[in-house]
Amino acid sequence: EDGDAVAYVHMVESVVMPKLLTAISGFVPQQMTPPVVKLFESWEPLLPVKSFNTLVDTVIPKLKACTDAWDPKRDPTPVHAWLHPWLPFFPERLDELYPVIRYKIGVALAEWHPSDSSAIVI
């Protein structure tokens, strides 16, 4: 049975993972979160932990880059729309993004005037 597990891991690493990594290589969180989340939902129960963590390690920098570039006053897609769907997969890994989000929301609200309805989206 150990031989079967080793063969499965080898097959996943050599056949499946290159395809999955290619599929998410161009991932842009603001535009592509639902299909990539669906990919994670579908593959998480089938992948060895190490392989799944490789996918996570590929997505996290993309989420961080989008969080760093996110402008709550100008971006039409609210941050929670592309960040919250990831909570079931790696909530603790998202913790590093929250200080940047809190800071940016704080700055936006400090500059906000009550007659401006754009804060409703935030």
N, CA, C and O atoms as a GROMACS GRO file, in nm:
protein
  488
    1GLU      N    1   0.082  -0.120   0.000
    1GLU     CA    2   0.000   0.000   0.000
    1GLU      C    3   0.086   0.126   0.000
    1GLU      O    4   0.048   0.227  -0.060
    2ASP      N    5   0.202   0.123   0.066
    2ASP     CA    6   0.292   0.238   0.063
    2ASP      C    7   0.338   0.268  -0.079
    2ASP      O    8   0.357   0.384  -0.117
    3GLY      N    9   0.357   0.162  -0.156
    3GLY     CA   10   0.397   0.180  -0.296
    3GLY      C   11   0.291   0.254  -0.375
    3GLY      O   12   0.323   0.336  -0.461
    4ASP      N   13   0.164   0.224  -0.346
    4ASP     CA   14   0.054   0.295  -0.413
    4ASP      C   15   0.056   0.443  -0.378
    4ASP      O   16   0.036   0.529  -0.464
    5ALA      N   17   0.079   0.473  -0.250
    5ALA     CA   18   0.083   0.613  -0.205
    5ALA      C   19   0.198   0.687  -0.270
    5ALA      O   20   0.184   0.802  -0.312
    6VAL      N   21   0.312   0.622  -0.277
    6VAL     CA   22   0.429   0.683  -0.339
    6VAL      C   23   0.403   0.707  -0.488
    6VAL      O   24   0.438   0.812  -0.541
    7ALA      N   25   0.341   0.611  -0.553
    7ALA     CA   26   0.308   0.626  -0.695
    7ALA      C   27   0.208   0.738  -0.717
    7ALA      O   28   0.218   0.814  -0.813
    8TYR      N   29   0.111   0.749  -0.626
    8TYR     CA   30   0.010   0.855  -0.637
    8TYR      C   31   0.076   0.993  -0.622
    8TYR      O   32   0.050   1.083  -0.701
    9VAL      N   33   0.160   1.007  -0.521
    9VAL     CA   34   0.229   1.135  -0.498
    9VAL      C   35   0.315   1.168  -0.619
    9VAL      O   36   0.318   1.283  -0.664
   10HIS      N   37   0.385   1.071  -0.671
   10HIS     CA   38   0.469   1.095  -0.789
   10HIS      C   39   0.386   1.138  -0.909
   10HIS      O   40   0.424   1.230  -0.981
   11MET      N   41   0.273   1.072  -0.930
   11MET     CA   42   0.185   1.108  -1.041
   11MET      C   43   0.131   1.250  -1.024
   11MET      O   44   0.127   1.328  -1.119
   12VAL      N   45   0.090   1.284  -0.903
   12VAL     CA   46   0.039   1.418  -0.877
   12VAL      C   47   0.148   1.521  -0.904
   12VAL      O   48   0.124   1.621  -0.972
   13GLU      N   49   0.266   1.498  -0.852
   13GLU     CA   50   0.376   1.595  -0.867
   13GLU      C   51   0.423   1.608  -1.011
   13GLU      O   52   0.461   1.717  -1.054
   14SER      N   53   0.421   1.500  -1.086
   14SER     CA   54   0.476   1.506  -1.222
   14SER      C   55   0.372   1.536  -1.329
   14SER      O   56   0.407   1.588  -1.435
   15VAL      N   57   0.245   1.504  -1.304
   15VAL     CA   58   0.143   1.524  -1.406
   15VAL      C   59   0.043   1.633  -1.369
   15VAL      O   60   0.017   1.724  -1.448
   16VAL      N   61  -0.012   1.624  -1.250
   16VAL     CA   62  -0.122   1.714  -1.210
   16VAL      C   63  -0.070   1.853  -1.172
   16VAL      O   64  -0.123   1.954  -1.220
   17MET      N   65   0.030   1.858  -1.088
   17MET     CA   66   0.076   1.989  -1.036
   17MET      C   67   0.124   2.084  -1.146
   17MET      O   68   0.090   2.202  -1.140
   18PRO      N   69   0.200   2.039  -1.244
   18PRO     CA   70   0.237   2.135  -1.350
   18PRO      C   71   0.115   2.197  -1.418
   18PRO      O   72   0.116   2.315  -1.453
   19LYS      N   73   0.011   2.116  -1.438
   19LYS     CA   74  -0.111   2.168  -1.502
   19LYS      C   75  -0.182   2.268  -1.411
   19LYS      O   76  -0.227   2.373  -1.456
   20LEU      N   77  -0.192   2.235  -1.282
   20LEU     CA   78  -0.258   2.326  -1.187
   20LEU      C   79  -0.180   2.456  -1.172
   20LEU      O   80  -0.238   2.564  -1.168
   21LEU      N   81  -0.049   2.445  -1.164
   21LEU     CA   82   0.033   2.566  -1.150
   21LEU      C   83   0.025   2.653  -1.274
   21LEU      O   84   0.025   2.776  -1.264
   22THR      N   85   0.018   2.591  -1.389
   22THR     CA   86   0.000   2.667  -1.513
   22THR      C   87  -0.136   2.736  -1.514
   22THR      O   88  -0.150   2.850  -1.557
   23ALA      N   89  -0.238   2.664  -1.465
   23ALA     CA   90  -0.374   2.720  -1.463
   23ALA      C   91  -0.384   2.843  -1.374
   23ALA      O   92  -0.462   2.934  -1.403
   24ILE      N   93  -0.307   2.847  -1.266
   24ILE     CA   94  -0.317   2.963  -1.175
   24ILE      C   95  -0.203   3.062  -1.193
   24ILE      O   96  -0.194   3.160  -1.118
   25SER      N   97  -0.117   3.040  -1.288
   25SER     CA   98  -0.001   3.128  -1.305
   25SER      C   99  -0.041   3.272  -1.337
   25SER      O  100   0.025   3.365  -1.293
   26GLY      N  101  -0.146   3.290  -1.412
   26GLY     CA  102  -0.190   3.424  -1.448
   26GLY      C  103  -0.302   3.477  -1.359
   26GLY      O  104  -0.371   3.572  -1.396
   27PHE      N  105  -0.319   3.416  -1.243
   27PHE     CA  106  -0.426   3.452  -1.151
   27PHE      C  107  -0.419   3.598  -1.108
   27PHE      O  108  -0.317   3.643  -1.056
   28VAL      N  109  -0.528   3.670  -1.131
   28VAL     CA  110  -0.544   3.808  -1.086
   28VAL      C  111  -0.663   3.807  -0.990
   28VAL      O  112  -0.776   3.790  -1.034
   29PRO      N  113  -0.640   3.824  -0.860
   29PRO     CA  114  -0.747   3.808  -0.763
   29PRO      C  115  -0.874   3.889  -0.790
   29PRO      O  116  -0.985   3.837  -0.775
   30GLN      N  117  -0.860   4.014  -0.830
   30GLN     CA  118  -0.979   4.096  -0.851
   30GLN      C  119  -1.066   4.045  -0.966
   30GLN      O  120  -1.185   4.074  -0.971
   31GLN      N  121  -1.009   3.970  -1.057
   31GLN     CA  122  -1.081   3.927  -1.176
   31GLN      C  123  -1.110   3.777  -1.179
   31GLN      O  124  -1.206   3.735  -1.245
   32MET      N  125  -1.031   3.697  -1.111
   32MET     CA  126  -1.039   3.552  -1.132
   32MET      C  127  -1.060   3.471  -1.005
   32MET      O  128  -1.039   3.350  -1.006
   33THR      N  129  -1.101   3.533  -0.896
   33THR     CA  130  -1.112   3.458  -0.771
   33THR      C  131  -1.211   3.342  -0.779
   33THR      O  132  -1.174   3.231  -0.738
   34PRO      N  133  -1.335   3.359  -0.828
   34PRO     CA  134  -1.428   3.244  -0.825
   34PRO      C  135  -1.377   3.117  -0.895
   34PRO      O  136  -1.387   3.010  -0.836
   35PRO      N  137  -1.322   3.125  -1.017
   35PRO     CA  138  -1.277   2.999  -1.078
   35PRO      C  139  -1.156   2.937  -1.008
   35PRO      O  140  -1.142   2.815  -1.004
   36VAL      N  141  -1.068   3.020  -0.954
   36VAL     CA  142  -0.950   2.963  -0.887
   36VAL      C  143  -0.990   2.905  -0.751
   36VAL      O  144  -0.936   2.803  -0.710
   37VAL      N  145  -1.085   2.968  -0.683
   37VAL     CA  146  -1.138   2.911  -0.558
   37VAL      C  147  -1.204   2.776  -0.589
   37VAL      O  148  -1.189   2.681  -0.513
   38LYS      N  149  -1.277   2.769  -0.698
   38LYS     CA  150  -1.341   2.643  -0.739
   38LYS      C  151  -1.235   2.536  -0.764
   38LYS      O  152  -1.254   2.420  -0.727
   39LEU      N  153  -1.125   2.574  -0.827
   39LEU     CA  154  -1.014   2.481  -0.850
   39LEU      C  155  -0.962   2.429  -0.715
   39LEU      O  156  -0.938   2.309  -0.700
   40PHE      N  157  -0.945   2.518  -0.618
   40PHE     CA  158  -0.899   2.478  -0.485
   40PHE      C  159  -0.999   2.384  -0.419
   40PHE      O  160  -0.960   2.284  -0.360
   41GLU      N  161  -1.127   2.417  -0.427
   41GLU     CA  162  -1.231   2.332  -0.368
   41GLU      C  163  -1.229   2.192  -0.428
   41GLU      O  164  -1.245   2.092  -0.358
   42SER      N  165  -1.210   2.187  -0.557
   42SER     CA  166  -1.212   2.058  -0.628
   42SER      C  167  -1.089   1.973  -0.598
   42SER      O  168  -1.099   1.851  -0.583
   43TRP      N  169  -0.972   2.036  -0.589
   43TRP     CA  170  -0.848   1.961  -0.578
   43TRP      C  171  -0.799   1.940  -0.436
   43TRP      O  172  -0.722   1.847  -0.412
   44GLU      N  173  -0.840   2.023  -0.342
   44GLU     CA  174  -0.788   2.010  -0.205
   44GLU      C  175  -0.804   1.868  -0.149
   44GLU      O  176  -0.708   1.815  -0.094
   45PRO      N  177  -0.922   1.805  -0.162
   45PRO     CA  178  -0.935   1.670  -0.103
   45PRO      C  179  -0.853   1.563  -0.176
   45PRO      O  180  -0.831   1.454  -0.122
   46LEU      N  181  -0.808   1.593  -0.296
   46LEU     CA  182  -0.737   1.493  -0.375
   46LEU      C  183  -0.585   1.505  -0.368
   46LEU      O  184  -0.514   1.409  -0.397
   47LEU      N  185  -0.538   1.622  -0.332
   47LEU     CA  186  -0.394   1.647  -0.336
   47LEU      C  187  -0.326   1.612  -0.204
   47LEU      O  188  -0.384   1.630  -0.097
   48PRO      N  189  -0.204   1.562  -0.212
   48PRO     CA  190  -0.125   1.549  -0.090
   48PRO      C  191  -0.103   1.689  -0.029
   48PRO      O  192  -0.102   1.788  -0.101
   49VAL      N  193  -0.087   1.695   0.101
   49VAL     CA  194  -0.073   1.823   0.171
   49VAL      C  195   0.038   1.907   0.111
   49VAL      O  196   0.022   2.027   0.090
   50LYS      N  197   0.150   1.846   0.082
   50LYS     CA  198   0.264   1.920   0.026
   50LYS      C  199   0.227   1.985  -0.108
   50LYS      O  200   0.263   2.099  -0.134
   51SER      N  201   0.155   1.913  -0.190
   51SER     CA  202   0.114   1.966  -0.321
   51SER      C  203   0.014   2.080  -0.304
   51SER      O  204   0.023   2.183  -0.372
   52PHE      N  205  -0.080   2.061  -0.214
   52PHE     CA  206  -0.178   2.167  -0.190
   52PHE      C  207  -0.109   2.293  -0.137
   52PHE      O  208  -0.143   2.404  -0.177
   53ASN      N  209  -0.013   2.274  -0.048
   53ASN     CA  210   0.060   2.389   0.006
   53ASN      C  211   0.139   2.462  -0.103
   53ASN      O  212   0.159   2.583  -0.094
   54THR      N  213   0.184   2.389  -0.204
   54THR     CA  214   0.250   2.453  -0.317
   54THR      C  215   0.154   2.547  -0.390
   54THR      O  216   0.192   2.657  -0.430
   55LEU      N  217   0.029   2.503  -0.406
   55LEU     CA  218  -0.072   2.590  -0.467
   55LEU      C  219  -0.096   2.714  -0.380
   55LEU      O  220  -0.104   2.826  -0.431
   56VAL      N  221  -0.107   2.693  -0.251
   56VAL     CA  222  -0.127   2.804  -0.158
   56VAL      C  223  -0.010   2.902  -0.169
   56VAL      O  224  -0.030   3.024  -0.175
   57ASP      N  225   0.111   2.848  -0.171
   57ASP     CA  226   0.230   2.933  -0.180
   57ASP      C  227   0.237   3.010  -0.312
   57ASP      O  228   0.309   3.109  -0.321
   58THR      N  229   0.164   2.966  -0.411
   58THR     CA  230   0.158   3.036  -0.539
   58THR      C  231   0.055   3.148  -0.536
   58THR      O  232   0.074   3.252  -0.598
   59VAL      N  233  -0.053   3.126  -0.464
   59VAL     CA  234  -0.162   3.224  -0.458
   59VAL      C  235  -0.132   3.338  -0.360
   59VAL      O  236  -0.165   3.453  -0.388
   60ILE      N  237  -0.071   3.308  -0.247
   60ILE     CA  238  -0.048   3.409  -0.143
   60ILE      C  239   0.027   3.532  -0.196
   60ILE      O  240  -0.018   3.643  -0.169
   61PRO      N  241   0.137   3.519  -0.269
   61PRO     CA  242   0.204   3.639  -0.320
   61PRO      C  243   0.116   3.722  -0.413
   61PRO      O  244   0.128   3.845  -0.418
   62LYS      N  245   0.029   3.656  -0.487
   62LYS     CA  246  -0.061   3.729  -0.576
   62LYS      C  247  -0.164   3.808  -0.495
   62LYS      O  248  -0.197   3.921  -0.530
   63LEU      N  249  -0.214   3.748  -0.388
   63LEU     CA  250  -0.307   3.819  -0.300
   63LEU      C  251  -0.236   3.936  -0.230
   63LEU      O  252  -0.293   4.044  -0.215
   64LYS      N  253  -0.112   3.913  -0.189
   64LYS     CA  254  -0.036   4.020  -0.124
   64LYS      C  255  -0.011   4.135  -0.220
   64LYS      O  256  -0.028   4.251  -0.183
   65ALA      N  257   0.028   4.105  -0.342
   65ALA     CA  258   0.053   4.211  -0.441
   65ALA      C  259  -0.075   4.291  -0.468
   65ALA      O  260  -0.070   4.413  -0.480
   66CYS      N  261  -0.187   4.222  -0.479
   66CYS     CA  262  -0.313   4.293  -0.504
   66CYS      C  263  -0.355   4.375  -0.383
   66CYS      O  264  -0.411   4.484  -0.397
   67THR      N  265  -0.329   4.324  -0.265
   67THR     CA  266  -0.360   4.399  -0.143
   67THR      C  267  -0.272   4.524  -0.136
   67THR      O  268  -0.321   4.632  -0.101
   68ASP      N  269  -0.146   4.510  -0.168
   68ASP     CA  270  -0.055   4.624  -0.167
   68ASP      C  271  -0.097   4.730  -0.269
   68ASP      O  272  -0.082   4.849  -0.245
   69ALA      N  273  -0.149   4.686  -0.384
   69ALA     CA  274  -0.188   4.778  -0.490
   69ALA      C  275  -0.332   4.830  -0.473
   69ALA      O  276  -0.370   4.927  -0.538
   70TRP      N  277  -0.409   4.767  -0.388
   70TRP     CA  278  -0.550   4.801  -0.370
   70TRP      C  279  -0.567   4.944  -0.320
   70TRP      O  280  -0.498   4.987  -0.227
   71ASP      N  281  -0.657   5.017  -0.382
   71ASP     CA  282  -0.690   5.154  -0.341
   71ASP      C  283  -0.839   5.158  -0.309
   71ASP      O  284  -0.922   5.155  -0.400
   72PRO      N  285  -0.874   5.163  -0.181
   72PRO     CA  286  -1.015   5.156  -0.143
   72PRO      C  287  -1.099   5.272  -0.198
   72PRO      O  288  -1.221   5.262  -0.206
   73LYS      N  289  -1.034   5.381  -0.234
   73LYS     CA  290  -1.109   5.496  -0.287
   73LYS      C  291  -1.134   5.485  -0.437
   73LYS      O  292  -1.224   5.552  -0.489
   74ARG      N  293  -1.058   5.403  -0.507
   74ARG     CA  294  -1.068   5.400  -0.653
   74ARG      C  295  -1.104   5.263  -0.712
   74ARG      O  296  -1.166   5.256  -0.818
   75ASP      N  297  -1.064   5.157  -0.645
   75ASP     CA  298  -1.088   5.024  -0.702
   75ASP      C  299  -1.237   4.989  -0.697
   75ASP      O  300  -1.300   5.001  -0.592
   76PRO      N  301  -1.292   4.946  -0.810
   76PRO     CA  302  -1.435   4.916  -0.814
   76PRO      C  303  -1.474   4.788  -0.740
   76PRO      O  304  -1.589   4.772  -0.699
   77THR      N  305  -1.379   4.696  -0.723
   77THR     CA  306  -1.408   4.570  -0.655
   77THR      C  307  -1.361   4.579  -0.510
   77THR      O  308  -1.242   4.599  -0.485
   78PRO      N  309  -1.452   4.565  -0.415
   78PRO     CA  310  -1.410   4.571  -0.274
   78PRO      C  311  -1.316   4.456  -0.239
   78PRO      O  312  -1.326   4.346  -0.294
   79VAL      N  313  -1.227   4.483  -0.148
   79VAL     CA  314  -1.123   4.385  -0.112
   79VAL      C  315  -1.185   4.255  -0.061
   79VAL      O  316  -1.132   4.148  -0.089
   80HIS      N  317  -1.294   4.263   0.012
   80HIS     CA  318  -1.352   4.140   0.066
   80HIS      C  319  -1.404   4.047  -0.044
   80HIS      O  320  -1.414   3.926  -0.022
   81ALA      N  321  -1.438   4.101  -0.159
   81ALA     CA  322  -1.491   4.019  -0.269
   81ALA      C  323  -1.387   3.920  -0.321
   81ALA      O  324  -1.423   3.811  -0.365
   82TRP      N  325  -1.260   3.957  -0.317
   82TRP     CA  326  -1.156   3.868  -0.368
   82TRP      C  327  -1.067   3.810  -0.259
   82TRP      O  328  -0.979   3.729  -0.288
   83LEU      N  329  -1.088   3.852  -0.133
   83LEU     CA  330  -1.006   3.798  -0.025
   83LEU      C  331  -1.083   3.697   0.061
   83LEU      O  332  -1.028   3.592   0.096
   84HIS      N  333  -1.208   3.726   0.094
   84HIS     CA  334  -1.285   3.637   0.181
   84HIS      C  335  -1.304   3.496   0.126
   84HIS      O  336  -1.307   3.402   0.206
   85PRO      N  337  -1.316   3.475  -0.005
   85PRO     CA  338  -1.332   3.337  -0.053
   85PRO      C  339  -1.216   3.244  -0.017
   85PRO      O  340  -1.230   3.122  -0.022
   86TRP      N  341  -1.102   3.302   0.020
   86TRP     CA  342  -0.985   3.220   0.054
   86TRP      C  343  -0.983   3.178   0.200
   86TRP      O  344  -0.903   3.092   0.237
   87LEU      N  345  -1.069   3.235   0.284
   87LEU     CA  346  -1.068   3.204   0.427
   87LEU      C  347  -1.079   3.055   0.459
   87LEU      O  348  -1.010   3.008   0.549
   88PRO      N  349  -1.162   2.978   0.389
   88PRO     CA  350  -1.169   2.835   0.423
   88PRO      C  351  -1.039   2.758   0.398
   88PRO      O  352  -1.018   2.652   0.457
   89PHE      N  353  -0.954   2.808   0.313
   89PHE     CA  354  -0.835   2.734   0.273
   89PHE      C  355  -0.711   2.766   0.357
   89PHE      O  356  -0.636   2.675   0.393
   90PHE      N  357  -0.690   2.893   0.388
   90PHE     CA  358  -0.569   2.930   0.462
   90PHE      C  359  -0.591   3.060   0.540
   90PHE      O  360  -0.528   3.161   0.511
   91PRO      N  361  -0.682   3.056   0.639
   91PRO     CA  362  -0.713   3.179   0.712
   91PRO      C  363  -0.592   3.242   0.781
   91PRO      O  364  -0.578   3.365   0.783
   92GLU      N  365  -0.504   3.160   0.836
   92GLU     CA  366  -0.388   3.214   0.908
   92GLU      C  367  -0.289   3.280   0.813
   92GLU      O  368  -0.216   3.371   0.854
   93ARG      N  369  -0.285   3.237   0.690
   93ARG     CA  370  -0.192   3.298   0.593
   93ARG      C  371  -0.241   3.435   0.548
   93ARG      O  372  -0.162   3.516   0.499
   94LEU      N  373  -0.369   3.462   0.564
   94LEU     CA  374  -0.424   3.592   0.526
   94LEU      C  375  -0.396   3.698   0.633
   94LEU      O  376  -0.408   3.818   0.607
   95ASP      N  377  -0.359   3.654   0.753
   95ASP     CA  378  -0.333   3.748   0.863
   95ASP      C  379  -0.230   3.854   0.826
   95ASP      O  380  -0.240   3.968   0.872
   96GLU      N  381  -0.133   3.819   0.744
   96GLU     CA  382  -0.029   3.915   0.706
   96GLU      C  383  -0.083   4.027   0.617
   96GLU      O  384  -0.019   4.132   0.604
   97LEU      N  385  -0.200   4.007   0.557
   97LEU     CA  386  -0.258   4.108   0.469
   97LEU      C  387  -0.344   4.210   0.544
   97LEU      O  388  -0.363   4.322   0.497
   98TYR      N  389  -0.394   4.172   0.659
   98TYR     CA  390  -0.488   4.258   0.731
   98TYR      C  391  -0.432   4.393   0.776
   98TYR      O  392  -0.504   4.493   0.768
   99PRO      N  393  -0.308   4.400   0.823
   99PRO     CA  394  -0.257   4.533   0.862
   99PRO      C  395  -0.257   4.633   0.746
   99PRO      O  396  -0.288   4.750   0.766
  100VAL      N  397  -0.222   4.588   0.628
  100VAL     CA  398  -0.221   4.676   0.509
  100VAL      C  399  -0.363   4.721   0.478
  100VAL      O  400  -0.386   4.838   0.448
  101ILE      N  401  -0.458   4.628   0.485
  101ILE     CA  402  -0.597   4.662   0.457
  101ILE      C  403  -0.650   4.761   0.560
  101ILE      O  404  -0.714   4.860   0.524
  102ARG      N  405  -0.624   4.734   0.688
  102ARG     CA  406  -0.670   4.826   0.793
  102ARG      C  407  -0.611   4.965   0.774
  102ARG      O  408  -0.681   5.066   0.788
  103TYR      N  409  -0.483   4.971   0.742
  103TYR     CA  410  -0.418   5.101   0.720
  103TYR      C  411  -0.484   5.176   0.605
  103TYR      O  412  -0.517   5.294   0.617
  104LYS      N  413  -0.503   5.106   0.493
  104LYS     CA  414  -0.560   5.172   0.375
  104LYS      C  415  -0.704   5.217   0.399
  104LYS      O  416  -0.744   5.325   0.354
  105ILE      N  417  -0.782   5.136   0.468
  105ILE     CA  418  -0.919   5.177   0.500
  105ILE      C  419  -0.916   5.296   0.595
  105ILE      O  420  -0.996   5.388   0.581
  106GLY      N  421  -0.826   5.294   0.692
  106GLY     CA  422  -0.814   5.406   0.786
  106GLY      C  423  -0.781   5.536   0.715
  106GLY      O  424  -0.840   5.640   0.744
  107VAL      N  425  -0.687   5.532   0.622
  107VAL     CA  426  -0.649   5.651   0.545
  107VAL      C  427  -0.768   5.699   0.462
  107VAL      O  428  -0.798   5.818   0.456
  108ALA      N  429  -0.835   5.604   0.397
  108ALA     CA  430  -0.950   5.641   0.312
  108ALA      C  431  -1.061   5.704   0.395
  108ALA      O  432  -1.123   5.802   0.353
  109LEU      N  433  -1.087   5.649   0.511
  109LEU     CA  434  -1.194   5.704   0.595
  109LEU      C  435  -1.155   5.838   0.657
  109LEU      O  436  -1.240   5.924   0.678
  110ALA      N  437  -1.027   5.856   0.686
  110ALA     CA  438  -0.981   5.985   0.741
  110ALA      C  439  -0.999   6.096   0.638
  110ALA      O  440  -1.023   6.211   0.674
  111GLU      N  441  -0.986   6.062   0.511
  111GLU     CA  442  -1.001   6.160   0.403
  111GLU      C  443  -1.144   6.169   0.350
  111GLU      O  444  -1.173   6.251   0.263
  112TRP      N  445  -1.232   6.087   0.402
  112TRP     CA  446  -1.368   6.076   0.353
  112TRP      C  447  -1.456   6.190   0.404
  112TRP      O  448  -1.442   6.235   0.517
  113HIS      N  449  -1.545   6.234   0.319
  113HIS     CA  450  -1.645   6.334   0.360
  113HIS      C  451  -1.782   6.265   0.357
  113HIS      O  452  -1.809   6.186   0.267
  114PRO      N  453  -1.868   6.294   0.453
  114PRO     CA  454  -1.998   6.228   0.459
  114PRO      C  455  -2.084   6.240   0.333
  114PRO      O  456  -2.171   6.156   0.310
  115SER      N  457  -2.061   6.341   0.254
  115SER     CA  458  -2.140   6.354   0.131
  115SER      C  459  -2.093   6.259   0.021
  115SER      O  460  -2.158   6.245  -0.082
  116ASP      N  461  -1.979   6.194   0.042
  116ASP     CA  462  -1.922   6.101  -0.056
  116ASP      C  463  -1.973   5.961  -0.026
  116ASP      O  464  -1.942   5.906   0.080
  117SER      N  465  -2.050   5.902  -0.116
  117SER     CA  466  -2.110   5.771  -0.092
  117SER      C  467  -2.014   5.656  -0.122
  117SER      O  468  -2.051   5.540  -0.105
  118SER      N  469  -1.892   5.684  -0.165
  118SER     CA  470  -1.800   5.577  -0.203
  118SER      C  471  -1.758   5.490  -0.084
  118SER      O  472  -1.718   5.376  -0.104
  119ALA      N  473  -1.766   5.541   0.038
  119ALA     CA  474  -1.726   5.463   0.156
  119ALA      C  475  -1.820   5.348   0.180
  119ALA      O  476  -1.784   5.253   0.251
  120ILE      N  477  -1.939   5.352   0.126
  120ILE     CA  478  -2.035   5.244   0.145
  120ILE      C  479  -1.979   5.114   0.086
  120ILE      O  480  -2.002   5.006   0.142
  121VAL      N  481  -1.906   5.123  -0.023
  121VAL     CA  482  -1.848   5.005  -0.088
  121VAL      C  483  -1.741   4.942  -0.001
  121VAL      O  484  -1.728   4.819   0.002
  122ILE      N  485  -1.665   5.022   0.069
  122ILE     CA  486  -1.557   4.972   0.154
  122ILE      C  487  -1.616   4.886   0.262
  122ILE      O  488  -1.543   4.833   0.346
   0.00000   0.00000   0.00000
